Each structure stands twice: as structure tokens, then as C-alpha cells.
């Protein structure tokens, strides 16, 4: 069989029979130095040790290549180190299977599940240490994101792409600025590990006895260290880049199942977006070097980065209005699309009073558990809970009357401090419609408001000029669509 040769900017791989032979190039680049024989030998040994963590039967050992034209007897120390590998079948490469799925294998679902299981098992036993934990610190994650972003901004020349690059930077910085508690929790939970660092569909082979995952980053430990989600997000990003978004979603869901992890979806979106940023930077560099396909790769990857960072935005939505205006119904309709938690003032008020949510506490206007002091305590607690959720990566929908300007300002200040976006919606409806809805409420609802209380609250409510008014007497679909548009704005 004629040998096949493949080449990267740092190595040459020769395929002969059932073996692959990889030789490091004697290059010195900004991020690695293979200029000496000793450095190449150390890198080869490191590559084998690290990659055996995932595919021990593929990385067979180190051989030595000698130039037959050199005089004298060859010695092992004088020859060029060669990484000797078991050759993987090209038709079982994950990238190839994504392009040409085997109908007999249920559209790749089984392979993706096996890959997710393998990665989760690898992460479970991956090295952890105080040094590795530094890679998960907020300042480290932010510095890496900004370094990649600045490098991409310098490389991109197309004005439309430059706008996207600016959007990526704005969204990524806002996310990281407000999520320090979330990142700290990830470190405490053991989620920062010595991972793979470069999970790509081209380097994964789906064999009958399980997947083989090759070619981790061996030349810089710090590029492998990071959150387990950042590791698996690299492969999810690559699958989506290849046009297999459903498989990317399946990978993330399967990984979450096998890893037993709990994390907000916003963190996943951030890491997928950040990984797309890294690949966009590489594609932009290739574009500068004259690669004819690289420009379209930059476009695809930037689209992907923007889409995920948009989906990972942290939002605080204030849904207000008087009793019977439909604010609770709207709040719960909005929450799923934002992957948000609903915090309801009626429920928080009852909890602070030591009552179940369905306990009756009917009282006159500003009486009982509805005095000004109780109301202030309720809003203070609700906003505190919102702060915790927002800093931990979960958007919130705050369901309350928001009739006092001071409470709204407190919520805005909290959102600003957590670098969360704010949307304000005021539900409005004719007084007669509100009274009818109050009369038809199910027994033991969290709200105790009566039509008389609703009238008093309506008269005392401070104007809310910053809110988008939502007429909830329209059809439900129309109401929800209008609210979603307002939140997106």
C-alpha cells in the first residue's frame, strides 16, 4: 500500500498499512518550540501519555527515524522521535459520519451517546489541582476570552463581520462580568479539570467497540485546563458548524446525563460561543494567508458565536400591573423561552409571613401582611433572590405589581450590578375585566387581592413610563408574542 501523507503546521503524519507515524516539525512558533531534538522527543512522549488517557490502544509508543544517508551506526538518542499510532479507519471518523450517516445506525444517535459517555467518564477521573483551578477563575476566563476576541478583531476586515465581532465581545464581556459566583461554584464543585482542549469531530472515530478520541493539546497544559463544559462545548460547536445542530444538542444533553452535572443553560451557550470565537480566529488567520474557503468559515463561526451568546444573555424581566391584569399568567408564559425562573411577590410574601402559598390572608388595602413594611420586605427579598439567580447564570421573571417607583429602581440597580439586561412590562386591562378575573380565580390562589383592593392599588400606583404596556385582553398568543418582542428589544 502506498503511504499517505498528511501535514499540519506542526507535524507530518504518514499512514502505512495499519499504522500512523507522526513526526514533529522543527518549528518555533509563538505558542510552542519544537526547534530542538530534545524538545521534539519530550513533546512526543507527552503526546502519548496524555492521549492514552482517552485512547490507550491507539497510541502505541515512540519509534525513532534515522536518515539512511547519515554515516555511522544509528543510535536511539540521535534519531528523530516518531509517535507510532494504530491507524483509524477514515470512514468511521465522526466528521465523515455526520456528512454521510449510516441509516442502519439510527442517524448517528448511538454514536453521539457513546462519545458523550466516553467524555464524561474521562472528565470524572481527569486531574484536578489548585494549579488547574486557576483556569476556572473569573479573571482567567475573562482574560482568555478577551485575548481571543482582540486577536480576531485585528484579523477581521469585512465591515459586516466586524459588527459581529463587536457583538461577540459585548455579550461575552457582559456575561463574564456578572457571573463570578457561578464560576467560583464551578471550581468548588470540581468542574475544572485537565481536559482534552481540542475536541473536534475530525479527531473522533466511532468504532464498533466504542469511540476513540485522539489528538489532545499537549504543547501547553493551560490550553487543556478548564471547565468540563468548555471541553464538551468545543465538540458541540464543531458538530453545529458541520450542520448537525440536533446532534450537538444531543451531545450536550447526553453529557449532562452521564456527568450528573447541574448548570444553567447560559453557561453552556457561553462556552459554545467562546469556542466558536476561537475557531473563527483561526479561520480568520487562514483567510489572511489566502485560504479560499476560510472566509466562509469565519462567517459561519461568527454566526454561531453570536447566536449562542445571544441565547446565553442573562435577563431580568419585571412583569407588573394591578391585580387581575394577567401578570402572573404572562410571567409563566415568558419564562420557558428565556430558561428563566419566575419569582412571584405573592408567594414570597406568604413565605416571609410563614404561610403556605395557598393560605388565605385576605386583608384590606395596606393591612395585615400587606402593610408597607411587609411590602418592602417582600420586594427586598425577591430582589435578593433574583440577584443570586442572575449571578449564577439563570435569568429571572419577577411577577409583582411594581406599583412603587422605588422598588423598580432597586430592581434596575440590582440588574445593573449583575450585568443583566432589564425588560419592564406593564400588564393593562379594563377595570371591569380585571374585576371579573379576580372573581373567577381558583380557590387558594397565592393572591388575596379583592376588587376593592385592586381599585385602591390602581389609584395609588406611580406612573411607570419605562415599561412597555401589554394589553392582556387580546388573544393569549398575541399577548405573549408582544411581550417576547418587548423583551428582545
C-alpha positions, 0 to 999 in steps of 0.5 A, a space after each residue: 500500500 502506498 503511504 499517505 501523507 498528511 501535514 499540519 503546521 506542526 507535524 507530518 503524519 504518514 499512514 502505512 498499512 495499519 499504522 500512523 507515524 507522526 513526526 514533529 516539525 522543527 518549528 518555533 512558533 509563538 505558542 510552542 518550540 519544537 526547534 530542538 531534538 530534545 524538545 521534539 522527543 519530550 513533546 512526543 512522549 507527552 503526546 502519548 501519555 496524555 492521549 492514552 488517557 482517552 485512547 490507550 490502544 491507539 497510541 502505541 509508543 515512540 519509534 525513532 527515524 534515522 536518515 539512511 544517508 547519515 554515516 555511522 551506526 544509528 543510535 536511539 538518542 540521535 534519531 528523530 522521535 516518531 509517535 507510532 499510532 494504530 491507524 483509524 479507519 477514515 470512514 468511521 471518523 465522526 466528521 465523515 459520519 455526520 456528512 454521510 450517516 449510516 441509516 442502519 445506525 439510527 442517524 448517528 444517535 448511538 454514536 453521539 451517546 457513546 462519545 458523550 459517555 466516553 467524555 464524561 467518564 474521562 472528565 470524572 477521573 481527569 486531574 484536578 489541582 489548585 494549579 488547574 483551578 486557576 483556569 476556572 477563575 473569573 479573571 482567567 476566563 475573562 482574560 482568555 476570552 478577551 485575548 481571543 476576541 482582540 486577536 480576531 478583531 485585528 484579523 477581521 476586515 469585512 465591515 459586516 463581520 466586524 459588527 459581529 465581532 463587536 457583538 461577540 465581545 459585548 455579550 461575552 464581556 457582559 456575561 463574564 462580568 456578572 457571573 463570578 459566583 457561578 464560576 467560583 461554584 464551578 471550581 468548588 464543585 470540581 468542574 475544572 479539570 485537565 481536559 482534552 482542549 481540542 475536541 473536534 469531530 475530525 479527531 473522533 472515530 466511532 468504532 464498533 467497540 466504542 469511540 476513540 478520541 485522539 489528538 489532545 493539546 499537549 504543547 501547553 497544559 493551560 490550553 487543556 485546563 478548564 471547565 468540563 463544559 468548555 471541553 464538551 462545548 468545543 465538540 458541540 460547536 464543531 458538530 453545529 458548524 458541520 450542520 448537525 445542530 440536533 446532534 450537538 444538542 444531543 451531545 450536550 444533553 447526553 453529557 449532562 446525563 452521564 456527568 450528573 452535572 447541574 448548570 444553567 443553560 447560559 453557561 453552556 451557550 457561553 462556552 459554545 460561543 467562546 469556542 466558536 470565537 476561537 475557531 473563527 480566529 483561526 479561520 480568520 488567520 487562514 483567510 489572511 494567508 489566502 485560504 479560499 474557503 476560510 472566509 466562509 468559515 469565519 462567517 459561519 463561526 461568527 454566526 454561531 458565536 453570536 447566536 449562542 451568546 445571544 441565547 446565553 444573555 442573562 435577563 431580568 424581566 419585571 412583569 407588573 400591573 394591578 391585580 387581575 391584569 394577567 401578570 402572573 399568567 404572562 410571567 409563566 408564559 415568558 419564562 420557558 423561552 428565556 430558561 428563566 425562573 419566575 419569582 412571584 411577590 405573592 408567594 414570597 410574601 406568604 413565605 416571609 409571613 410563614 404561610 403556605 402559598 395557598 393560605 388565605 390572608 385576605 386583608 384590606 388595602 395596606 393591612 395585615 401582611 400587606 402593610 408597607 413594611 411587609 411590602 418592602 420586605 417582600 420586594 427586598 427579598 425577591 430582589 435578593 433572590 433574583 440577584 443570586 439567580 442572575 449571578 449564577 447564570 439563570 435569568 429571572 421573571 419577577 411577577 409583582 405589581 411594581 406599583 412603587 417607583 422605588 422598588 423598580 429602581 432597586 430592581 434596575 440597580 440590582 440588574 445593573 450590578 449583575 450585568 443583566 439586561 432589564 425588560 419592564 412590562 406593564 400588564 393593562 386591562 379594563 377595570 371591569 375585566 380585571 374585576 371579573 378575573 379576580 372573581 373567577 380565580 381558583 380557590 387558594 390562589 397565592 393572591 388575596 387581592 379583592 376588587 376593592 383592593 385592586 381599585 385602591 392599588 390602581 389609584 395609588 400606583 406611580 406612573 411607570 413610563 419605562 415599561 412597555 404596556 401589554 394589553 392582556 385582553 387580546 388573544 393569549 398568543 398575541 399577548 405573549 408574542 408582544 411581550 417576547 418582542 418587548 423583551 428582545 428589544 
